[in-house]
Amino acid sequence: MSDELRKGTRVSGAGRAELAAELKRRYDEGESIRGLAAATGRSYGFVHRLLGEAGVELRGRGGATRKA
């Protein structure tokens, strides 16, 4: 990703909408939130929040499920 996305820099306006759309596309293709965070140099929380703003329906956590 570009230098403007360095950790701690503010992302707003059209740039934020553009980044949200790109992250939404990649998430929908199967990338994880942690993977997206690592690729963009942003935190898990930032990516999670941005996906929420983009209206993404988040996948459930992986692993085995238990019945009571």
C-alpha positions as CSV (number, residue, x, y, z in Angstrom):
1,M,0.0,0.0,0.0
2,S,1.1,3.6,-0.4
3,D,3.0,5.8,2.0
4,E,-0.1,7.8,2.9
5,L,-1.5,4.7,4.7
6,R,1.4,4.5,7.2
7,K,0.3,3.6,10.7
8,G,-1.0,6.6,12.6
9,T,-1.9,8.8,9.6
10,R,-5.4,9.9,9.3
11,V,-7.5,8.5,6.4
12,S,-10.6,10.5,5.6
13,G,-12.9,11.6,2.9
14,A,-12.6,10.0,-0.5
15,G,-9.4,8.2,0.4
16,R,-11.2,6.5,3.3
17,A,-14.1,5.4,1.1
18,E,-11.6,4.2,-1.5
19,L,-9.7,2.2,1.0
20,A,-12.9,0.8,2.5
21,A,-14.0,-0.4,-0.9
22,E,-10.6,-2.1,-1.6
23,L,-10.6,-3.8,1.8
24,K,-14.2,-4.9,1.3
25,R,-13.3,-6.5,-2.0
26,R,-10.3,-8.3,-0.6
27,Y,-12.2,-9.5,2.5
28,D,-15.1,-10.7,0.3
29,E,-12.5,-12.7,-1.7
30,G,-11.4,-14.5,1.4
31,E,-8.6,-12.5,3.0
32,S,-8.6,-12.2,6.8
33,I,-8.9,-9.0,8.8
34,R,-5.5,-9.8,10.3
35,G,-4.0,-10.3,6.8
36,L,-5.5,-7.0,5.6
37,A,-4.2,-5.2,8.6
38,A,-0.7,-6.6,8.0
39,A,-0.8,-5.7,4.3
40,T,-1.9,-2.1,4.9
41,G,0.2,-1.5,8.0
42,R,-2.9,-0.6,10.0
43,S,-4.3,-2.1,13.1
44,Y,-6.8,-4.9,13.3
45,G,-9.3,-2.5,14.9
46,F,-8.9,0.0,12.2
47,V,-9.5,-2.6,9.4
48,H,-12.5,-4.1,11.4
49,R,-14.0,-0.6,11.8
50,L,-13.6,0.3,8.2
51,L,-15.2,-3.0,7.0
52,G,-18.1,-2.2,9.3
53,E,-18.4,1.2,7.8
54,A,-18.4,-0.4,4.4
55,G,-21.4,-2.6,5.4
56,V,-19.5,-5.9,5.2
57,E,-21.1,-8.8,6.9
58,L,-18.2,-10.3,8.9
59,R,-17.5,-14.0,8.8
60,G,-17.6,-16.0,12.0
61,R,-14.5,-17.1,13.7
62,G,-12.9,-20.4,12.5
63,G,-12.4,-23.6,14.5
64,A,-14.5,-26.4,15.8
65,T,-17.8,-25.7,17.4
66,R,-19.1,-27.4,20.5
67,K,-22.6,-28.6,21.4
68,A,-23.6,-28.3,25.1
